[in-house]
Amino acid sequence: MKVKRNRIVVAMSGGVDSSVAAALLKQAGFDVTGVMLRFWKDGKSTDNRCCSVDSENLARVVAEKIGIPFYVVNAEKEFKKKVVDYFLAEYKEGRTPNPCVVCNKEIKFGLLIEKALKLGADYVATGHYTRISFGSNSSLTLARQRGLTQASAFSRFAGPSKMPAGYASNLLPHLFKGADNAKDQSYFLWQLNQDQLKRVLFPVGNMTKKQVRSLAKKMDLPTAQTPESQEVCFVQNTTNNFLKKYLKENPGDIVDIKGEILGRHQGLWFYTIGQRRGLEIPQGPYYAVGKDFKNNTLIVSKNIKDLMKKELTAKNVNWINPVKLPLKAQVKVRYKNESISSVIRSNNGKGVKIFFSKPQKAITPGQSAVFYKDDQLLGGGIID
């Protein structure tokens, strides 16, 4: 009797991570299809970094090399509405958003999963550096000790008719940091839900970037040395130039914390909390410490202590798995920041309140506060 192979759609970007993810799945015996999502771009003469012509050509070459079909799916309309419009609306309200978090929820693990299932796929895979384990909270440690984290499971369990332990079962998925601490991307995935995670594979999550590049070289993939991009994919020059094009300028006063006028700003959305460069105030340095939209004033201070906060509130909170509050956890308030021991409490039904074990610098409204228990991603919220 012929065994049905699991069909997996791999989100390919023309980068080394997604290329290796696709190749690993193909080697493991799955029915693999490569898909690139075409995102909105700012004007006809520009490219979106995530899906440029060069990136598409690379992804096609990789797909041909490993022997899988490859398709491009137009997601420009959805990306503009869900990601770009959100980005602009948040800046207009004085917040500093993280568009990658929204893109992951709405597009890469929202729209793509929806389209993949319609195509008859069973799962979607990406090149993110993060891991999944399945089971109850009490069984997770044992499962991970046995090598049941998703990426390592390919070599142990994968085959034409098998998936890593926990798939196609009633066990709950739990999300963990990637094995490479320097490349871990779990911070950007806190908005994902259980239904999405049950359909997702992260084949390189248990590897380091160095290992991924080495494997790509051994596989003779043309993306082995592809450079990384850390910028917002739809912003071609600078964020401020992009904002000037769509939000325009709205000049106002720059004042110190006592209200004394020190200079002029061109629009509150051009500044972020903690910013030092670009203020153009004599006798500095000054730091942006607040925004008063009612009076259209940017508040600055020379004292870095005015940037330190012992607590914050977060809204739009999402928990990957159920938790009980109050909760002791580690919290990251920026992607590159270290996690800080904290206590998370309910904020009277309006999100959560987070109390840090030591003051944190430049807490920025609109950014993500992401919650961890050791290396397990618990969830997160938008800083209010």
For each residue, the residues with C-beta under 8 A, 3 or more apart:
1:
2:
3: 160 161
4: 161
5: 29 30 31 160 161
6: 30 31 122 123 160 161 163
7: 30 31 32 33 120 121 122 123
8: 25 30 31 32 33 121 122 123 124 125 201
9: 32 33 34 35 112 116 119 121 123 124 125
10: 18 21 22 25 32 33 34 35 68 124 125 126
11: 18 35 36 37 108 112 124 125 126 127
12: 18 19 22 34 35 36 59 62 63 70
13: 17 18 36 50 51 55 59 127
14: 18 19 36 52 54 55 56 57 58 59 62 223 226
15: 18 19 55 127 223 226 228
16: 19 20 127 212 213 216 221 223 224 225 226
17: 13 20 21 127 128 129 204 212
18: 10 11 12 13 14 15 21 22 59 126 127
19: 12 14 15 16 22 23 59 62 127 216 221 223
20: 16 17 23 24 127 203 204 212 215 216 219 221
21: 10 17 18 24 25 125 126 127 201 202 203 204
22: 10 12 18 19 25 26 32 34 62 63 66 68 125
23: 19 20 26 27 62 66 215 216 219 221
24: 20 21 27 28 154 203 204
25: 8 10 21 22 28 30 32 125 154 201 203
26: 22 23 30 32 66 67 68
27: 23 24
28: 24 25 154 155 158 159
29: 5 158 159 160
30: 5 6 7 8 25 26 158 160
31: 5 6 7 8
32: 7 8 9 10 22 25 26 66 68
33: 7 8 9 10 68 69 70 71 119 121
34: 9 10 12 22 59 62 63 68 69 70 71
35: 9 10 11 12 70 71 72 73 112 115 116
36: 11 12 13 14 51 55 56 59 70 71 72 73
37: 11 50 51 72 73 75 79 107 108 111 112
38: 48 51 72 73 74 75 76
39: 48 50 51 75 76 79 83 107 233 234
40: 48 76 77 79 80 83 84 234
41: 46 47 48 76 234
42: 46 234 235 236 242 245
43: 46
44:
45:
46: 41 42 43 236
47: 41 51 52 53 54 236
48: 38 39 40 41 51 52 233 234
49: 52 55 229 231 233 234
50: 13 37 39 55 233
51: 13 36 37 38 39 47 48 55 56 72
52: 14 47 48 49 55 56
53: 47 56 57
54: 14 47 57 58
55: 13 14 15 36 49 50 51 52 58 59
56: 14 36 51 52 53 59 60 72
57: 14 53 54 60 61
58: 14 54 55 61 62 222 223 226
59: 12 13 14 18 19 34 36 55 56 62 63 70
60: 56 57 63 64 70
61: 57 58 64 65 222
62: 12 14 19 22 23 34 58 59 65 66 221 222 223
63: 12 22 34 59 60 66 68 69 70
64: 60 61 67 70
65: 61 62 219 220 221 222
66: 22 23 26 32 62 63 219 221
67: 26 64
68: 10 22 26 32 33 34 63
69: 33 34 63
70: 12 33 34 35 36 59 60 63 64
71: 33 34 35 36
72: 35 36 37 38 51 56
73: 35 36 37 38 112 115
74: 38 77
75: 37 38 39 78 79 107 111 112
76: 38 39 40 41 79 80
77: 40 74 80 81
78: 75 81 82 106 107 111
79: 37 39 40 75 76 82 83 84 103 107 234
80: 40 76 77 83 84 85
81: 77 78 84 85
82: 78 79 85 86 102 103 106 107
83: 39 40 79 80 86 87 99 102 103 106 107 234
84: 40 79 80 81 87 88 99 234
85: 80 81 82 88 89
86: 82 83 89 90 97 99 102
87: 83 84 90 91 97 99 102 232
88: 84 85 91 92 243 246 247
89: 85 86 92 93
90: 86 87 93 95 96 97 366
91: 87 88 94 95 96 97 243 247 269
92: 88 89 247 269
93: 89 90 293
94: 91 268 269 291 293 365
95: 90 91 364 365 366
96: 90 91 272 273 364 365 366 367
97: 86 87 90 91 102 366 367
98: 101 102 188 335 366 367 368
99: 83 84 86 87 102 103 232 234
100: 103 104 188 232
101: 98 104 105 188 189 190 191 368
102: 82 83 86 87 97 98 99 105 106 191
103: 79 82 83 99 100 106 107 108
104: 100 101 107 108 109 188 189 191 192
105: 101 102 109 110 191 192 196
106: 78 82 83 102 103 110 111
107: 37 39 75 78 79 82 83 103 104 110 111 112
108: 11 37 103 104 111 112 126
109: 104 105 112 113 124 126 189 192 196 200
110: 105 106 107 113 114 196
111: 37 75 78 106 107 108 114 115
112: 9 11 35 37 73 75 107 108 109 115 116 124
113: 109 110 116 117 124 196 199 200
114: 110 111 117 118
115: 35 73 111 112 118 119
116: 9 35 112 113 119 121 123 124 199
117: 113 114 120 121 199
118: 114 115
119: 9 33 115 116
120: 7 117
121: 7 8 9 33 116 117 124
122: 6 7 8 199
123: 6 7 8 9 116 163 167 199 200 201
124: 8 9 10 11 109 112 113 116 121 199 200 201
125: 8 9 10 11 21 22 25 200 201 202 203
126: 10 11 18 21 108 109 200 201 202
127: 11 13 15 16 17 18 19 20 21 202 203 204
128: 17 178 185 188 189 202 204 205
129: 17 178 179 180 183 184 185 186 202 204 205 209
130: 175 176 177 178 184 185 186 189 202 205 377
131: 149 150 151 175 176 177 178 179 202 205 206
132: 149 150 166 173 174 175 176 197 200 202 205
133: 140 143 144 148 149 150 166 173 174 176
134: 143 148 165 166 167 169 171 172 173 174
135: 138 139 140 143 166 171 172 174
136: 139 140 171 172
137: 140 174 321
138: 135
139: 135 136 142 143
140: 133 135 136 137 143 144 174 376
141: 144 145
142: 139 145 146
143: 133 134 135 139 140 146 148 149 165 166
144: 133 140 141 147 148 149 176
145: 141 142
146: 142 143
147: 144 152 153 156
148: 133 134 143 144 152 153 164 165 166
149: 131 132 133 143 144 152 153 176 205 206
150: 131 132 133 153 154 164 201 202 203 205 206
151: 131 154 179 202 203 204 205 206 207
152: 147 148 149 155 156 206
153: 147 148 149 150 156 157 158 164 165
154: 24 25 28 150 151 157 158 164 203
155: 28 152 158
156: 147 152 153 164
157: 153 154 162 163 164 165
158: 28 29 30 153 154 155 162 163 164
159: 28 29 162
160: 3 5 6 29 30
161: 3 4 5 6
162: 157 158 159
163: 6 123 157 158 167 168
164: 148 150 153 154 156 157 158 167 201
165: 134 143 148 153 157
166: 132 133 134 135 143 148 169 171 173
167: 123 134 163 164 198
168: 163
169: 134 166
170:
171: 134 135 136 166
172: 134 135 136 194 321
173: 132 133 134 166 194 197 198
174: 132 133 134 135 137 140 320 321 376
175: 130 131 132 186 189 192 197 320 376 377
176: 130 131 132 133 144 149 186 205 375 376 377
177: 130 131 181 184 186 372 375 376 377
178: 128 129 130 131 181 183 184 185 186 202 204 205 206
179: 129 131 151 205 206 207 208
180: 129 183 184 207 208 209
181: 177 178 184
182: 209
183: 129 178 180 208 209
184: 129 130 177 178 180 181 187
185: 128 129 130 178 188 189
186: 129 130 175 176 177 178 189 190 370 377
187: 184 190 332 335 368 370
188: 98 100 101 104 128 185 335
189: 101 104 109 128 130 175 185 186 192 377
190: 101 186 187 318 320 368 370 371 377 379 380
191: 101 102 104 105 318 380
192: 104 105 109 175 189 196 197 200 318 320
193: 196 197 318 320
194: 172 173 197 198 320 321
195: 198 199
196: 105 109 110 113 192 193 199 200
197: 132 173 175 192 193 194 200 320
198: 167 173 194 195
199: 113 116 117 122 123 124 195 196
200: 109 113 123 124 125 126 132 192 196 197
201: 8 21 25 123 124 125 126 150 164
202: 21 125 126 127 128 129 130 131 132 150 151 178 205
203: 20 21 24 25 125 127 150 151 154
204: 17 20 21 24 127 128 129 151 178 207 212
205: 128 129 130 131 132 149 150 151 176 178 179 202
206: 131 149 150 151 152 178 179
207: 151 179 180 204 211 212 215
208: 179 180 183 211 212
209: 129 180 182 183 212 213
210: 213 214
211: 207 208 214 215
212: 16 17 20 204 207 208 209 215 216
213: 16 209 210 216 217 224 225
214: 210 211 217 218
215: 20 23 207 211 212 218 219
216: 16 19 20 23 212 213 219 221 223 224
217: 213 214 220 221 224
218: 214 215
219: 20 23 65 66 215 216
220: 65 217
221: 16 19 20 23 62 65 66 216 217 224
222: 58 61 62 65
223: 14 15 16 19 58 62 216 226
224: 16 213 216 217 221
225: 16 213
226: 14 15 16 58 223
227:
228: 15
229: 49 233
230:
231: 49 235
232: 87 99 100 235 239
233: 39 48 49 50 229
234: 39 40 41 42 48 49 79 83 84 99
235: 42 231 232 238 239 242
236: 42 46 47 242
237: 241 242
238: 235 241 242
239: 232 235 242 243
240: 243 244 270 278
241: 237 238 244 245
242: 42 235 236 237 238 239 245 246
243: 88 91 239 240 246 247 267 269 270
244: 240 241 247 248 249 267 270
245: 42 241 242
246: 88 242 243
247: 88 91 92 243 244 250 267 269
248: 244 267
249: 244 266 267
250: 247 266 267 268 269 296
251: 264 265 266 267
252: 264 265 267 268 295 296 297 298
253: 261 263 264 265 295 296 297 298
254: 261 262 263 264 265 279 281 297 298 299 300
255: 258 259 260 261 262 297 298 299 300
256: 259 260 262 286 299 300 301
257: 289 299 300 301 306
258: 255
259: 255 256
260: 255 256
261: 253 254 255
262: 254 255 256 281 286 300
263: 253 254 279 280 281
264: 251 252 253 254
265: 251 252 253 254 268 270 271 298
266: 249 250 251 270
267: 243 244 247 248 249 250 251 252 270
268: 94 250 252 265 271 291 293 296 298
269: 91 92 94 243 247 250
270: 240 243 244 265 266 267 278
271: 265 268 275 278 279 288 291 298
272: 96 275 288 364
273: 96 288 289 290 291 307 362 363 364 365
274: 287 288 307 361 362 364
275: 271 272 278 279 287 288
276: 279 284 285 286 287 288
277:
278: 240 270 271 275
279: 254 263 271 275 276 284 285 286 288 300
280: 263
281: 254 262 263 284 286 300
282:
283:
284: 276 279 281 302
285: 276 279 302
286: 256 262 276 279 281 300 301 302
287: 274 275 276 300 301 302 304 306 307 362
288: 271 272 273 274 275 276 279 291 298 299 300
289: 257 273 299 300 301 306 307
290: 273 298 299
291: 94 268 271 273 288 297 298 299
292: 295 296 297 298 299
293: 93 94 268 296
294:
295: 252 253 292
296: 250 252 253 268 292 293
297: 252 253 254 255 291 292
298: 252 253 254 255 265 268 271 288 290 291 292
299: 254 255 256 257 288 289 290 291 292
300: 254 255 256 257 262 279 281 286 287 288 289
301: 256 257 286 287 289 306 307
302: 284 285 286 287
303: 306
304: 287 307 308 361
305: 308
306: 257 287 289 301 303
307: 273 274 287 289 301 304 361 362
308: 304 305 359 360 361
309: 312 356 359 360 363
310: 355 356 359 360
311: 353 354 355 356
312: 309 333 353 354 360 363 369 383 384
313: 347 350 351 352 353 354 383 384
314: 317 351 352 353 354 369 380 381 382 383 384
315: 350 351 381 382 384
316: 351 381 382
317: 314 351 352 379 380 381
318: 190 191 192 193 379 380 381
319: 322 323 378 379
320: 174 175 190 192 193 194 197 377 378 379
321: 137 172 174 194 378
322: 319
323: 319 327 378 379
324: 327
325: 344 345 346 352
326: 343 344 345 346
327: 323 324 343 344 371 378
328: 341 342 343 344
329: 341 342 343 344 371 372 373 378
330: 339 340 341 342 371 372 373 374
331: 339 340 342 344 354 356 369 370 371 372
332: 187 335 337 338 339 340 369 370 372
333: 312 337 340 360 363 364 367 368 369 383
334: 337 364 367
335: 98 187 188 332
336:
337: 332 333 334 340 360
338: 332
339: 330 331 332 372
340: 330 331 332 333 337 356 357 358 360
341: 328 329 330 356 357
342: 328 329 330 331 354 355 356 357
343: 326 327 328 329 354 355
344: 325 326 327 328 329 331 352 353 354 355 371
345: 325 326 352 353 354 355
346: 325 326 349 352 353
347: 313 350 351 352 353
348:
349: 346
350: 313 315 347
351: 313 314 315 316 317 347 381 384
352: 313 314 317 325 344 345 346 347 381
353: 311 312 313 314 344 345 346 347
354: 311 312 313 314 331 342 343 344 345 369
355: 310 311 342 343 344 345
356: 309 310 311 331 340 341 342 359 360
357: 340 341 342
358: 340
359: 308 309 310 356
360: 308 309 310 312 333 337 340 356 363
361: 274 304 307 308
362: 273 274 287 307
363: 273 309 312 333 360 383
364: 95 96 272 273 274 333 334 367 383
365: 94 95 96 273 383 384
366: 90 95 96 97 98 382 383
367: 96 97 98 333 334 364 382 383
368: 98 101 187 190 333 380 381 382 383
369: 312 314 331 332 333 354 380 381 382 383
370: 186 187 190 331 332 377 379 380
371: 190 327 329 330 331 344 377 378 379 380
372: 177 329 330 331 332 339 375 376 377 378
373: 329 330 376 378
374: 330
375: 176 177 372
376: 140 174 175 176 177 372 373
377: 130 175 176 177 186 189 190 320 370 371 372 380
378: 319 320 321 323 327 329 371 372 373
379: 190 317 318 319 320 323 370 371
380: 190 191 314 317 318 368 369 370 371 377
381: 314 315 316 317 318 351 352 368 369
382: 314 315 316 366 367 368 369
383: 312 313 314 333 363 364 365 366 367 368 369
384: 312 313 314 315 351 365
